[in-house]
Amino acid sequence: MLTWIIVFLIVVFVAAIFAFTGLVKGLASLAKIIFYLFLTLLAIALIIGVISGF
């Protein structure tokens, strides 16, 4: 149980560092771009799968 507390404490410190330095805004915009890219690739793959009869 003590190991879980230490792990969560480290995660909280890392999250606090990101939150206080403003790095989160850049990472959030990057995450949005990656999300929409993979969503587009999924739609293309589904369309190709339906056309090819898979």
C-alpha positions in Angstrom: 0.0 0.0 0.0 2.9 2.3 0.7 4.2 1.9 -2.8 0.8 3.1 -4.3 1.0 6.2 -2.1 4.5 6.9 -3.4 3.5 6.3 -7.0 0.5 8.7 -6.7 2.6 11.3 -5.0 5.1 11.2 -7.9 2.2 11.5 -10.4 0.8 14.5 -8.5 4.2 16.2 -8.5 4.6 15.7 -12.2 1.1 17.0 -12.9 1.7 20.0 -10.7 4.9 20.8 -12.6 3.1 20.6 -15.9 0.2 22.7 -14.7 2.3 25.5 -13.2 4.7 25.8 -16.2 1.9 26.2 -18.8 3.1 23.2 -20.7 -0.4 21.6 -20.6 -1.8 24.0 -23.2 0.7 22.9 -25.8 0.2 19.2 -24.9 -3.6 19.6 -25.1 -3.4 21.1 -28.6 -1.1 18.4 -29.7 -3.4 15.7 -28.3 -6.4 17.3 -30.2 -4.4 17.1 -33.4 -3.4 13.5 -32.9 -7.0 12.6 -31.9 -8.5 14.1 -35.1 -5.8 12.5 -37.2 -6.5 9.0 -35.9 -10.3 9.7 -36.1 -9.8 10.5 -39.8 -7.7 7.4 -40.3 -10.3 5.3 -38.6 -13.0 6.7 -40.9 -10.9 6.0 -44.0 -10.2 2.5 -42.9 -13.9 1.8 -42.2 -14.9 3.1 -45.6 -12.2 1.0 -47.4 -13.4 -2.0 -45.3 -17.0 -1.5 -46.4 -16.1 -1.0 -50.0 -13.9 -4.1 -50.1 -16.5 -6.2 -48.5 -14.6 -7.0 -45.3 
